[in-house]
Amino acid sequence: SAALDDLGLAYLQMKSIAQARGAYQAASKLDPDKPETLTGLGLVAQKTGDLSEAARQYSRAVEIRPSDVVYILLQRALEESGDPAEANIAYQHAVSISQNLNEAERNVAQLLAP
């Protein structure tokens, strides 16, 4: 499933959202609880405007393996969907575990770039 996750990320970087979704869905069938796959599915959902699905996937990912980047992605999805209180909680989790918050913020900006 790692190759499918890599393929999904490559498709996201090329702005090929449908192909990215397909790669991440295939990866999910092989390993439904892999944080990288869940994060990829969250990115696809967020880029297509399905913020509740994005938040659900990011939440599952950080339950399995906490990550500053994924907490910030969760924060952005919650913020965009109009839930500032939960967004703030997610961001505080990112702050509490991050080794380098600026780098995490840059990674999120790259992942969410239109």
Beta strands, then each sheet from edge to edge (+ up, - down):
end
